[in-house]
Amino acid sequence: MVEKPITGTTRAFMTGNETVAWAALAAGADIMFGYPITPQNEIMHYWTRLAPKFGREFLQTEDEISAGFT
């Protein structure tokens, strides 16, 4: 069983992109496929920082099109 990334009722101020990364972890996403292109660059940065703590992975694809079809 995968550890839940968010427990309790702690409050935090976050950017929208950071919230997306946390929400994906809380929803049980196991891997993120992405290509560094704005405006979602920050989501990848947050994911690559947070995901390994919860046994999740990231795969950088060759372009934004292949990220959508991987």
VOGU-3710 file (C-alpha; in Angstrom, 3 decimals, decimal comma):
1> mvekpitgtt> 0,000/0,000/0,000  1,317/3,429/-0,938  1,737/5,971/1,824  -0,768/8,841/1,623  1,020/12,141/0,966  -1,551/14,277/2,760  -2,989/13,424/6,156  -4,629/15,463/8,870  -5,823/19,034/8,590  -2,609/20,999/8,189
11> rafmtgnetv> -3,003/24,197/6,185  -0,391/25,598/3,841  -0,112/28,399/1,325  0,753/27,023/-2,118  0,865/28,123/-5,708  -1,649/26,607/-8,108  1,063/24,475/-9,716  2,245/23,154/-6,360  -1,369/22,297/-5,517  -1,668/20,318/-8,771
21> awaalaagad> 1,413/18,246/-7,866  0,107/17,545/-4,346  -3,366/16,725/-5,683  -1,914/14,203/-8,140  -0,032/12,530/-5,299  -3,123/12,519/-3,079  -5,182/11,023/-5,923  -2,742/8,128/-6,178  -0,839/8,977/-9,366  2,181/6,662/-9,564
31> imfgypitpq> 4,131/8,369/-12,336  4,233/11,676/-14,181  5,206/11,883/-17,830  6,311/15,333/-18,886  8,387/17,626/-21,001  9,741/20,914/-19,638  7,596/23,564/-21,307  5,835/26,475/-19,672  3,393/26,892/-17,958  3,593/23,411/-16,401
41> neimhywtrl> 7,344/23,497/-15,646  6,660/24,203/-11,978  4,387/21,165/-11,690  7,263/18,953/-12,876  9,688/20,610/-10,460  7,366/20,074/-7,502  6,585/16,506/-8,602  10,261/15,539/-8,974  10,950/16,926/-5,510  7,948/15,330/-3,777
51> apkfgreflq> 7,304/12,064/-5,632  10,422/10,088/-4,573  9,460/10,595/-0,919  6,303/8,581/-1,641  7,732/5,970/-4,025  6,455/7,706/-7,164  8,344/8,314/-10,424  8,858/10,834/-13,214  9,689/10,192/-16,863  10,863/13,078/-19,034
61> tedeisagft> 9,737/12,520/-22,609  11,333/13,713/-25,851  8,647/16,351/-26,513  5,267/17,569/-25,298  3,394/15,417/-27,818  4,907/12,141/-26,622  4,161/13,122/-23,009  0,471/13,069/-23,878  0,613/9,643/-25,527  2,974/7,761/-23,213
//
